[in-house]
Amino acid sequence: MELNYRLLIFITLLVTMTAVELVYPFIRLQARNQQQRWRIKAHNLLLVIISSGLIRLVFPWGLLVWGQYVITHTPLPQLNWLPGVAGYVGTILVFDLLIYWQHRLFHRISWLWRLHRVHHTDTALDATTGFRFHPIEMLLSFAIKCLAIGILAPPLAAILLFEIILSSSAILNHSNIKPPFEQYLRLVWVTPQMHFGHHSRFGNECNHNYGFCIAWWDRLFGTYQAKPQKGFIADVIGDPGQPKQKTPPDFLRLLALPFR
């Protein structure tokens, strides 16, 4: 059930946002770059397929089965003891804060950055960039969530809800769109324009706007940047500190990037 719900929402949202990007793009790419995007989209999809298979191989039980085991075998008062809506709100807030700090660590610790850099080598942003992660990074992220569930024992439905929110937000805030009332939405939710600067290849801009879902953490911890210094232009996006790539690397080189 966990996989079916998430997969249905994932595919529906991905197809919808890809269609919106084609009709109403926030940044319109040149024809040559648009052709390259389809190759990159295929790479991004292949990454998430490999990552999902690797996670299933190493952690065959899934988050909900693990969560049920933790709740059954943990007598201490934790998140699952919170009444009603409070358990859901508490889980979403705590786990989203965890993702924020995890993201910061992947930027600060050199060997983690080597993995996470794969995400930042995309030469433009679209819905598929939201799941452009090296399989080993995805495996580590899953292990961190398992550890957090083991410590906090959140309600099972809240785990599923957060996973849906997280994957949906990753697709949405990497999409090449500008939602209506964006300047107000970014007060509570990480919009594509708020996340855009995090993918800047210039200066230290990639060390801002780490949030994936809730927009408060960057403001609270001093990592918020309203927009990149060069503005919202295609040239901003790319591998931090590197020249703009004219052609994307082949898929095997992308997988090998952290080890080179």
Secondary structure as UniProt FT lines:
FT   HELIX           2..23
FT   HELIX           31..58
FT   TURN            60..61
FT   HELIX           62..73
FT   HELIX           79..81
FT   HELIX           85..108
FT   HELIX           110..120
FT   HELIX           127..131
FT   HELIX           135..152
FT   HELIX           156..174
FT   TURN            180..181
FT   HELIX           182..185
FT   TURN            186..188
FT   HELIX           192..196
FT   HELIX           197..199
FT   TURN            203..204
FT   HELIX           205..207
FT   HELIX           216..220
FT   TURN            221..222
FT   TURN            229..230
FT   HELIX           234..236
FT   TURN            240..241
FT   HELIX           251..256
FT   HELIX           257..259
//
